[in-house]
Amino acid sequence: MAFFKRLMLGLALLLSCAAAASAQSTNSRINLLVMSDDADPDTVPRNNRIFNRVQLQLSEYLNTRGFQVYDETSLALGITPTGRVRRRDAELIEIARAVSTPIDAMVVYQIYASARRAGAADIRFPEIRIAGRVLNVRSGQFIAAFEVGGFQLPALPNPCGAECLLETVGTHSRVLATDLGAAIAQKLEGFARQPGIAGGGKDGVGSGVAVAQGDGCANLPTDFEIQLREFTASEVDRIESEFVRWGCYRSHRTVRMTGNSADFFYSTSSDSARLTRNFRLMMELVGLNGQITFAGNRLIVSKVATR
């Protein structure tokens, strides 16, 4: 009986390690940019010591979970002033889309910190709350949101000046940043694991049904705009019948259809390189000549007419 128990525990440990390794492998395909939204005057600004501790701890935790975390200042250097404070959502999104490194999702957080004085005694209690959300950079899709803190923390030492307040609140906020990182990582992993229809194997050309978590489908689900130009209706039908069979396919819908063009909203867990490669292979497979252009989340396929 004891041997059987040890065997079961060993198997459970192996399965746990395998699951952790699989999660790390999946996360390593997701590029994150961690940013602070401090437009609200009640939030802690990004040039504050508390902000620095939260930023570093949140980035470090997501990095240890296997995500590819990039430094905003390094990426944005040379294209926008890096010392600006009180920035709004629109500015943060523009920065995430403008940097040269392809960012999959942006983690945006707000820090609220204050000290409440007790009514009957000269005692102050720090209160910290950190709210975070995750957005798909390419499509603007909302992915997740979470909030930590918002409860009363141990009383501040007395006396406690500005330096003491910054250090005490900073220590507590660092712990909360870890909790926020754990929640966001869990939500991101769950979002990336959502099953979907996928046809074909590694190169995306084939038939059958599989889950989107197959080979090469570990990216965040992303919506691409596919534009077909100068194709006949029958050619559009042939192309559409092919791209629904590709690996990592989730869903699509027709946005616009005319006599010689068609626009589709295409959702996939594939990365942009695999998507463009599949289009090139597919054009050869169906015997069509086309020029493929890709930028942002828009893929344009223009037919090259021959005599």
C-alpha positions in Angstrom: 0.0 0.0 0.0 2.8 2.4 0.9 4.5 1.7 -2.4 1.3 2.3 -4.3 0.9 5.7 -2.5 4.5 6.7 -3.4 3.9 5.7 -7.0 0.7 7.8 -7.2 2.4 10.8 -5.6 5.3 10.4 -8.1 2.9 10.3 -11.0 1.1 13.4 -9.7 4.3 15.3 -9.4 5.4 14.3 -12.9 2.0 15.4 -14.3 2.3 18.7 -12.4 5.8 19.4 -13.7 4.6 18.6 -17.3 1.6 20.9 -17.0 3.9 23.7 -15.7 6.4 23.2 -18.5 3.5 23.2 -21.0 2.2 26.5 -19.5 5.7 28.1 -19.7 6.0 27.0 -23.3 2.6 28.5 -24.2 3.3 31.8 -22.3 6.7 32.2 -24.1 4.8 33.0 -27.3 2.9 35.9 -25.8 4.6 39.3 -25.8 3.4 41.7 -23.1 3.9 45.4 -22.4 3.3 46.5 -18.8 2.1 50.1 -18.6 0.5 52.4 -16.0 -2.6 54.5 -16.6 -2.2 57.5 -14.3 -4.6 59.9 -16.0 -6.8 59.9 -12.9 -5.3 62.6 -10.5 -6.2 60.2 -7.6 -3.8 57.5 -8.9 -0.1 57.3 -8.0 1.9 58.9 -10.9 4.5 57.0 -12.9 7.4 59.0 -11.5 6.6 57.9 -7.9 8.6 55.4 -5.9 5.5 53.3 -5.2 4.9 53.1 -9.0 8.4 51.9 -9.6 8.1 49.0 -7.1 4.7 47.9 -8.5 6.0 48.1 -12.1 9.1 46.1 -11.4 7.3 43.4 -9.3 4.4 43.0 -11.7 6.8 42.7 -14.7 9.1 40.3 -12.8 6.2 38.0 -11.8 4.8 37.8 -15.4 8.3 37.2 -16.6 8.8 34.2 -14.2 5.5 32.8 -15.5 7.0 32.5 -18.9 5.6 35.6 -20.7 7.8 37.7 -22.8 7.7 41.0 -20.9 9.1 44.1 -22.6 10.2 47.4 -21.1 8.1 50.3 -22.3 10.8 52.9 -21.9 13.3 50.9 -24.0 10.8 50.2 -26.8 9.4 53.7 -26.9 12.8 55.5 -26.8 13.1 57.8 -29.8 9.5 57.7 -30.9 7.8 59.4 -27.9 8.8 61.3 -24.7 9.4 58.7 -22.1 9.0 60.9 -19.0 5.4 61.9 -19.5 3.0 61.4 -16.6 -0.8 61.4 -16.4 -1.2 59.6 -19.7 -4.6 58.4 -20.9 -5.7 55.1 -22.5 -5.5 56.4 -26.0 -1.8 57.4 -25.7 -0.9 54.1 -24.1 -2.5 52.1 -26.9 -0.8 54.3 -29.6 2.5 53.6 -28.0 1.9 49.8 -27.8 1.0 49.8 -31.5 3.8 52.0 -32.6 6.8 50.2 -31.1 8.8 48.0 -33.5 8.5 44.8 -31.4 5.2 43.1 -32.1 3.2 43.3 -28.8 0.3 40.9 -28.4 -1.2 42.4 -25.2 -0.8 45.3 -23.0 -1.2 45.1 -19.2 -2.5 48.4 -17.9 -2.8 49.1 -14.2 -3.8 51.9 -11.8 -2.5 52.4 -8.3 -4.6 54.1 -5.6 -2.9 54.8 -2.3 -4.1 56.8 0.7 -3.8 56.9 4.5 -7.0 57.0 6.6 -6.9 58.6 10.0 -8.7 56.9 12.9 -11.6 58.9 14.4 -10.8 58.6 18.1 -6.9 58.4 18.1 -4.0 59.8 16.2 -3.5 56.6 14.2 -3.3 56.3 10.4 -4.0 53.2 8.3 -2.7 52.9 4.7 -5.1 51.8 2.0 -3.9 50.5 -1.3 -5.8 49.3 -4.3 -4.3 48.2 -7.7 -6.6 47.6 -10.6 -5.3 46.0 -13.8 -6.7 45.0 -17.2 -5.4 43.3 -20.3 -6.1 44.4 -23.9 -5.3 42.8 -27.2 -3.0 45.4 -28.8 -3.9 44.6 -32.5 -7.7 44.3 -32.2 -8.4 46.2 -29.1 -10.3 43.2 -27.6 -10.8 43.2 -23.9 -9.1 40.1 -22.4 -9.2 40.3 -18.6 -9.4 42.6 -15.6 -8.7 42.1 -11.9 -8.3 44.2 -8.8 -6.3 43.6 -5.6 -6.2 45.4 -2.3 -8.9 47.8 -1.1 -8.8 46.6 2.5 -7.3 48.1 5.6 -3.6 47.4 6.2 -1.7 47.5 9.5 -1.4 51.0 11.1 1.5 53.2 10.2 4.3 53.8 12.7 4.0 57.0 14.7 5.6 59.3 13.8 5.7 58.5 10.1 6.8 61.2 7.7 6.9 61.3 3.9 9.8 58.9 3.6 8.3 56.4 6.1 4.9 56.6 4.3 6.5 56.0 0.8 8.5 53.0 2.1 5.7 51.4 4.1 3.1 51.8 1.3 5.6 50.7 -1.3 6.3 47.5 0.6 2.6 46.6 0.8 2.0 47.6 -2.8 4.8 45.3 -3.9 3.0 42.3 -2.4 -0.3 43.4 -4.0 1.6 43.6 -7.4 2.5 39.9 -7.1 -1.2 39.1 -6.4 -2.2 41.1 -9.4 0.4 39.4 -11.6 -0.8 36.0 -10.5 -4.4 36.8 -11.3 -3.6 38.3 -14.7 -1.3 35.4 -15.6 -4.1 32.9 -14.8 -6.6 34.8 -16.9 -4.2 35.1 -19.8 -3.4 31.4 -19.7 -7.1 30.6 -19.6 -7.8 32.9 -22.5 -5.0 31.4 -24.6 -6.2 27.9 -23.9 -9.8 28.5 -25.1 -10.6 25.7 -27.6 -11.6 26.4 -31.1 -12.0 24.8 -34.5 -8.7 24.0 -36.3 -8.2 22.1 -39.4 -5.0 20.6 -40.6 -1.7 20.2 -39.0 1.5 22.1 -38.6 1.3 23.9 -42.0 -2.4 24.7 -41.7 -3.5 23.0 -44.9 -5.7 19.9 -44.3 -9.0 18.8 -43.1 -10.6 17.5 -39.9 -11.3 19.1 -36.5 -8.8 19.7 -33.7 -8.5 22.1 -30.8 -6.7 25.5 -31.2 -4.1 24.5 -28.7 -2.4 22.3 -31.3 1.1 22.7 -32.7 1.9 26.4 -33.2 -1.4 27.6 -31.8 -0.2 28.9 -28.5 -0.7 32.6 -29.3 -3.4 34.8 -27.9 -6.6 34.6 -30.0 -6.4 37.5 -32.4 -8.8 39.0 -34.9 -7.3 39.8 -38.3 -8.9 41.8 -41.1 -8.5 39.9 -44.4 -9.2 41.8 -47.5 -9.4 40.1 -50.9 -9.1 42.4 -53.9 -10.0 41.8 -57.6 -11.1 38.2 -57.1 -14.3 36.8 -58.7 -17.1 35.4 -56.5 -16.1 31.8 -57.2 -12.4 32.6 -56.4 -13.5 34.1 -53.1 -15.5 31.0 -52.3 -12.5 28.8 -53.0 -10.2 30.9 -50.8 -12.8 31.0 -48.0 -13.3 27.2 -48.1 -9.5 26.9 -47.6 -8.8 29.3 -44.7 -11.5 27.8 -42.5 -9.5 24.5 -42.6 -6.3 26.0 -41.4 -4.7 25.1 -38.1 -5.5 27.5 -35.2 -8.7 28.7 -36.9 -11.4 29.8 -34.5 -14.1 31.7 -36.4 -14.7 34.3 -39.2 -17.4 36.5 -40.5 -18.0 38.4 -43.7 -17.7 42.2 -43.2 -18.1 43.4 -46.8 -18.8 41.6 -50.1 -18.8 43.2 -53.6 -18.6 41.9 -57.1 -14.8 41.7 -57.1 -13.7 42.0 -53.5 -14.5 40.7 -50.0 -13.5 41.6 -46.5 -13.5 39.1 -43.6 -13.1 39.3 -39.8 -10.8 36.3 -39.1 -10.1 35.0 -35.6 -7.2 32.7 -35.1 -4.6 31.6 -32.5 -2.0 31.5 -35.2 0.7 34.2 -35.3 1.0 36.6 -38.3 4.0 34.8 -39.8 2.1 31.5 -40.0 -1.1 33.2 -41.3 0.8 34.9 -44.2 2.7 31.7 -45.0 -0.6 29.8 -45.2 -2.0 32.4 -47.6 1.1 32.0 -49.9 0.8 28.2 -49.8 -3.0 28.4 -50.4 -2.7 30.7 -53.4 -0.3 28.2 -55.0 -2.6 25.3 -54.1 -5.7 26.7 -55.7 -3.8 28.1 -58.7 -4.3 31.8 -58.1 -1.7 34.6 -58.5 -1.8 37.2 -55.7 0.2 39.8 -53.9 0.1 39.6 -50.1 0.6 42.7 -47.9 0.5 42.5 -44.2 0.6 45.4 -41.6 -0.8 45.6 -38.1 -3.7 43.2 -38.0 -4.7 43.7 -41.7 -3.8 41.2 -44.4 -4.5 42.3 -48.0 -4.5 39.9 -50.9 -4.6 41.5 -54.3 -5.1 39.3 -57.4 -2.4 39.6 -60.0 -4.2 39.3 -63.4 -2.4 37.6 -66.3 -3.3 37.3 -69.9 
